[in-house]
């Protein structure tokens, strides 16, 4: 198994931001529990401030930190879908996470399939991980492409070769029936 070096979790723990390969595409990552880090990533990505990021977690149990309640149906679905390239939008009733959910009172979460990334998440806690690009641009497929977007404005880059993946499937579970938002 490939591993992320310890300095990566140290830098993230101190509020740093970097670009890493995820199990889908390259992402700009930072600690989800740090509102200043989240604000910095919005600025770096030139992202619409009303659109929440996907949050990577190491297990479904982590969702409790966000006040997410999983019923039997959600637990069964997530047991099948995670770890994997499926992000789910779930209600987040806790007001202190407004900086994350942008007033929508919901967030998209994903447990990545990549074991090294899950190990990193165990060490750092939840990470926001939007694609490595400016909003409206094609996601970076290489570190060189990511560097064109972010240059020296991030603390580190982890080269995982050419990213051949696609963004995760996105399913909204905030209504009465699940809705596929992105396949």
DAFEN-V845246 format. One line per field, one symbol per residue. burial: b if it has 9 or more other ideal C-beta (glycine too) atoms within 8 Angstrom, else e. A space follows every 10 residues. Layout:
BEGIN
burial=???
END
This chain:
BEGIN
burial=eeebeeebbe bbeebbbbbb bbbbbbbbbb bbebeebbbb bbebbebeee ebbbbbbbeb ebbeebbbeb eeebbebbee ebebbbbbbb ebeeeebeeb bbeeebbbbb bbebebbbbb beebebbbbb bbbeeeeebb bbbebbbebb eeebebbbee eebebebbbb bbbeeeeeeb eee
END
